[in-house]
Amino acid sequence: MLRTPSLPRFSETACGAKAWARISGYCPANDASCSLTKAPTAAIKCFRIAGFSTIFWATNVSTGRLLPPDNLLFARRREKPAPLPAFRRNSFPIHSFHMLHFLARRLLSPRAAAALLLALLTLPAAAAPDASTISKVPPPDVMVSRMWKVLRSSACELTGNLETSAGKSYPVVITARGSSQTYVFPKNDLQLSLTIGENGSTLKRRTSDADTWKPVSRAELTTAVFGSDITFGDLVMDFLNWDGTKVLGTDDIKTVPCYAYQVNVPAAEKTNFDSVRYWVASEHSAIIRADALNGKGEVVRRIEVNGITKIGKTPVMKEMMISTLMPGRDISSSRSWIKIQQSRLLE
């Protein structure tokens, strides 16, 4: 059961609605006249969490940092609000989950709090692609050709790290020249050479510049790189060359307009999944997300680009996240990232 606290009142302009709220350390609990004008170092924002509720939180104006949980506050709206649309976890800021945790602990019984958080964490990642827009989506072969064209025109060097959820970090330098890419891990005696083609891709490895390149076998494609969530097969992206790709329609991934496709794993391929669903940014012709699905259509692995920047006219990633998910839950059991710190064009 909700325990409604007796809280002082903010002005209606604070969040565009009459509400009861408190900010520890900025507005005294017994000051009913407390308002934003008396808390110049705090910027107040609102977030609806239920049809009758609003969560407020504060950020320090000078640093932009979210204030500690004790500064979070809960407000109960007095007027009847309009119904809210269904949640989409991908559009749900990560710090909102911290606020939910605080809210649940303060206002709900332990059992109800656990049920609320579990329900939100297991929501679908997003709505399905819009099948009514299939006619607006380029055929798979046309889309893949566009992607190869973008790759062939690229020449850049990206410097960053491969990081794991276990706290390990591996420096990496990625060099892209046309259809060729190299991944050099200077501190770990591993170099990878990837040649991407419309009829298939090849991956080779060696330990140093003095070593001879050796092909990575098909059986090794499921091998994890340094025990991370990234496999050699993730770099190859063979699914782009598989037959039978279906158009699913248009979709938005983190507000980026995309074309969505899906393809089944060929019988000759040895993988730990049954199909791949992927999204290509309509503007950049670059993959934004790829989901590996099991036989039940549940996501078991996800590759997702969290940011794209341009060097000249060439789109390059700023961060890529690879997640191993719990089937049917849309919750990751582990994650790894390729985070780019520096990027430059090559002559």
C-alpha positions in Angstrom: 0.0 0.0 0.0 1.2 3.5 -0.8 2.1 5.6 2.2 1.3 9.2 1.2 3.8 11.6 2.9 2.8 15.0 4.1 5.0 17.1 1.8 5.2 20.9 1.1 3.9 22.2 -2.2 5.8 23.3 -5.3 4.5 26.1 -7.5 2.5 24.9 -10.5 5.3 26.0 -12.9 7.8 23.6 -11.3 6.6 20.7 -13.5 3.5 22.0 -15.2 1.1 20.4 -12.7 0.0 20.9 -9.1 2.0 18.4 -7.0 3.3 17.7 -3.5 7.0 17.3 -3.2 10.1 17.8 -1.2 13.8 18.0 -2.0 16.1 17.1 1.0 18.8 19.7 1.6 17.2 22.3 -0.7 13.6 22.7 0.6 13.0 22.3 4.4 10.4 19.7 5.1 8.3 22.1 7.1 8.4 25.0 4.6 5.2 24.9 2.6 6.3 27.9 0.5 9.4 26.2 -0.7 9.8 26.6 -4.5 12.4 26.4 -7.3 13.3 30.0 -6.7 14.7 29.1 -3.3 16.8 26.3 -4.7 19.0 28.0 -7.3 21.6 25.2 -7.4 19.0 22.5 -8.2 17.3 22.0 -11.6 14.0 20.0 -11.2 12.7 17.5 -13.7 9.7 15.3 -13.7 9.0 11.8 -14.8 5.6 10.1 -14.7 5.7 6.6 -13.4 2.0 5.8 -13.0 -1.3 7.2 -13.9 -1.6 9.1 -10.6 2.1 9.8 -9.8 5.1 11.8 -10.7 8.7 11.3 -9.8 10.8 14.4 -9.4 14.6 14.5 -9.3 17.2 17.2 -9.1 20.5 17.8 -10.9 23.2 20.2 -9.8 23.1 23.1 -12.3 26.9 23.6 -12.4 27.9 20.0 -12.7 24.8 18.4 -14.3 25.2 15.4 -11.9 22.1 13.7 -10.6 21.8 14.4 -6.9 22.0 11.5 -4.4 18.9 9.3 -3.8 18.1 11.2 -0.6 17.4 14.2 -2.8 14.9 12.3 -4.9 11.2 13.0 -4.2 7.8 11.6 -4.9 4.7 13.6 -5.7 1.1 12.6 -5.8 -1.0 14.4 -8.4 -4.3 15.8 -7.1 -6.1 16.0 -10.4 -7.1 13.0 -12.5 -4.4 12.5 -15.2 -4.7 11.1 -18.7 -3.9 7.5 -19.3 -0.2 6.8 -20.1 1.1 4.8 -23.0 2.9 1.5 -22.4 6.5 1.7 -21.3 9.3 1.1 -23.7 12.4 0.0 -21.8 14.8 1.4 -24.4 13.4 4.9 -24.0 13.5 4.6 -20.2 16.6 6.4 -18.8 18.9 4.2 -16.8 18.8 6.6 -13.8 15.0 6.3 -13.8 15.5 2.7 -12.7 17.5 4.0 -9.8 14.6 6.3 -9.0 12.2 3.4 -9.2 14.3 1.5 -6.7 14.2 4.4 -4.3 10.5 4.9 -4.9 9.7 1.3 -4.4 11.7 1.0 -1.2 10.2 4.1 0.3 6.5 3.8 -0.7 5.8 0.1 -1.2 5.9 -3.0 0.8 9.0 -5.2 0.1 7.0 -7.8 -1.8 5.1 -5.2 -3.9 8.4 -3.3 -4.6 10.1 -6.5 -5.8 7.1 -7.3 -8.1 7.1 -3.7 -9.5 10.8 -3.7 -10.4 10.7 -7.2 -11.8 7.7 -6.3 -14.0 9.4 -3.2 -15.4 12.7 -5.0 -16.0 11.0 -7.8 -18.0 9.0 -5.6 -20.3 9.6 -6.0 -24.1 12.4 -3.8 -25.4 10.2 -2.2 -28.0 7.2 -2.6 -30.1 7.5 -4.7 -33.3 8.5 -3.1 -36.6 5.6 -1.5 -38.4 4.5 -4.1 -41.0 2.3 -1.6 -42.8 5.5 0.2 -44.0 7.1 -2.9 -45.7 6.6 -1.3 -49.1 8.8 1.6 -48.0 11.7 -0.6 -47.0 14.5 -1.3 -49.6 14.9 -5.0 -50.5 17.5 -6.8 -48.5 20.0 -7.1 -51.4 19.7 -3.4 -52.2 20.2 -2.5 -48.5 23.3 -4.7 -48.2 24.8 -3.2 -51.4 24.3 0.3 -49.9 26.1 -0.9 -46.7 29.1 -2.3 -48.8 29.3 1.0 -50.7 29.6 2.9 -47.4 32.3 0.5 -46.2 34.3 0.7 -49.4 34.4 4.5 -49.1 35.7 4.5 -45.5 39.3 5.0 -44.4 39.6 5.7 -40.7 41.4 4.6 -37.5 39.5 4.2 -34.2 41.3 3.9 -30.9 39.5 2.7 -27.8 38.9 -0.3 -25.4 37.1 -3.6 -25.3 35.5 -3.6 -21.8 33.6 -6.3 -20.0 31.0 -6.2 -17.2 33.6 -8.0 -15.1 35.7 -4.8 -15.1 38.4 -5.9 -17.5 39.6 -3.6 -20.2 41.6 -4.4 -23.4 43.0 -1.5 -25.5 42.2 -1.9 -29.2 43.0 0.0 -32.4 40.5 -0.6 -35.3 41.6 0.4 -38.8 39.1 0.4 -41.7 40.2 0.7 -45.3 37.5 -0.1 -47.8 36.3 -3.6 -47.3 39.3 -4.5 -45.0 39.3 -4.0 -41.2 42.0 -4.8 -38.7 41.6 -5.1 -34.9 44.9 -4.8 -33.0 45.0 -5.5 -29.3 48.5 -4.2 -28.6 48.7 -5.5 -25.0 47.3 -8.9 -25.6 49.1 -10.5 -28.5 46.1 -10.6 -30.8 45.5 -9.1 -34.2 42.5 -9.8 -36.4 42.1 -9.1 -40.1 38.6 -9.0 -41.6 37.8 -8.8 -45.3 34.1 -8.1 -45.9 32.5 -9.0 -49.2 29.1 -9.2 -50.7 29.5 -13.0 -51.2 31.0 -13.6 -47.8 33.6 -12.4 -45.3 36.9 -13.9 -44.1 38.6 -13.5 -40.7 42.3 -14.1 -40.0 44.3 -13.8 -36.8 47.9 -13.6 -35.7 49.8 -12.7 -32.5 52.1 -9.9 -33.8 53.3 -8.1 -36.9 56.0 -10.7 -37.3 53.6 -13.6 -37.2 51.8 -15.2 -40.2 48.1 -14.6 -40.7 46.0 -17.8 -40.1 42.3 -18.2 -41.0 39.8 -18.4 -38.2 37.9 -21.6 -38.7 34.1 -21.8 -38.8 34.1 -23.7 -35.5 36.0 -20.8 -33.9 33.5 -18.2 -34.8 31.5 -18.8 -31.6 34.7 -18.4 -29.5 34.6 -15.4 -27.2 37.3 -12.7 -27.5 39.2 -12.6 -24.2 36.2 -14.3 -22.5 34.0 -11.3 -23.2 30.5 -11.3 -24.8 32.1 -10.6 -28.2 32.7 -13.5 -30.5 34.7 -13.8 -33.6 31.5 -14.3 -35.5 30.1 -11.0 -34.3 32.8 -9.2 -36.3 32.2 -11.3 -39.5 28.4 -10.6 -39.6 27.7 -13.5 -42.0 24.0 -13.1 -41.6 24.0 -10.3 -44.1 24.9 -12.8 -46.8 22.3 -15.5 -45.9 19.5 -16.3 -48.2 15.8 -15.8 -47.4 16.0 -12.4 -45.6 12.6 -11.0 -44.9 11.6 -7.3 -44.6 9.8 -6.5 -41.4 9.0 -2.8 -41.9 10.3 0.4 -40.4 11.1 1.0 -36.8 12.9 3.4 -34.5 15.8 2.3 -32.3 16.6 4.9 -29.7 14.9 7.6 -31.9 16.9 6.6 -34.9 14.7 5.7 -38.0 15.6 2.2 -39.2 14.7 -0.5 -41.7 14.1 -3.9 -40.0 14.9 -7.3 -41.4 15.0 -10.9 -40.2 16.8 -14.0 -41.6 16.9 -17.7 -40.5 20.2 -19.4 -39.8 21.0 -21.7 -42.8 21.2 -25.4 -42.0 24.9 -25.6 -42.8 25.8 -22.9 -40.2 26.8 -23.9 -36.7 25.4 -21.3 -34.3 23.8 -21.0 -30.9 20.7 -19.3 -32.2 18.0 -19.9 -34.9 17.6 -16.5 -36.6 18.8 -12.9 -36.6 16.7 -9.8 -36.6 18.6 -6.6 -37.5 18.0 -2.9 -37.9 19.8 -0.6 -40.4 19.7 3.2 -39.9 18.0 4.6 -42.9 20.2 7.7 -43.0 23.6 6.1 -42.5 23.0 2.6 -44.0 24.8 1.2 -40.9 23.5 -1.6 -38.6 22.2 -0.1 -35.3 21.1 -3.3 -33.7 21.3 -7.1 -34.4 19.4 -9.6 -32.2 20.1 -13.3 -32.2 16.9 -15.2 -31.5 16.3 -18.8 -30.3 13.7 -21.2 -31.7 11.0 -19.5 -29.6 11.8 -16.1 -31.0 13.4 -14.9 -27.8 16.4 -12.7 -27.8 19.5 -14.5 -26.5 22.2 -12.1 -27.7 22.2 -8.4 -28.8 24.7 -6.2 -30.6 23.8 -2.6 -30.4 25.5 0.6 -31.5 25.0 3.2 -28.8 26.3 6.2 -30.7 27.4 7.2 -34.3 29.5 10.1 -35.3 30.8 11.3 -38.7 34.4 11.8 -39.7 33.9 13.8 -42.8 31.1 12.0 -44.6 32.0 8.6 -43.1 29.7 7.4 -40.2 31.7 5.6 -37.5 30.6 4.2 -34.2 31.3 5.8 -30.8 30.2 2.8 -28.7 29.0 -0.7 -29.4 27.5 -2.9 -26.7 27.2 -6.7 -26.9 24.9 -8.4 -24.4 24.1 -11.9 -23.5 20.5 -12.0 -22.5 18.3 -14.2 -20.4 15.8 -15.8 -22.9 12.3 -14.4 -22.6 13.3 -11.8 -20.0 15.1 -9.1 -22.0 17.6 -8.8 -19.1 21.3 -9.2 -19.8 23.3 -11.7 -17.8 26.6 -10.0 -19.0 27.7 -7.2 -21.3 30.7 -6.1 -23.1 31.5 -2.8 -24.9 33.8 -1.5 -27.6 34.2 2.2 -26.6 36.0 4.6 -28.9 38.0 7.4 -27.5 39.7 8.8 -30.6 39.0 8.6 -34.3 40.7 10.0 -37.4 40.6 9.8 -41.1 43.3 8.0 -43.0 45.0 9.3 -46.2 
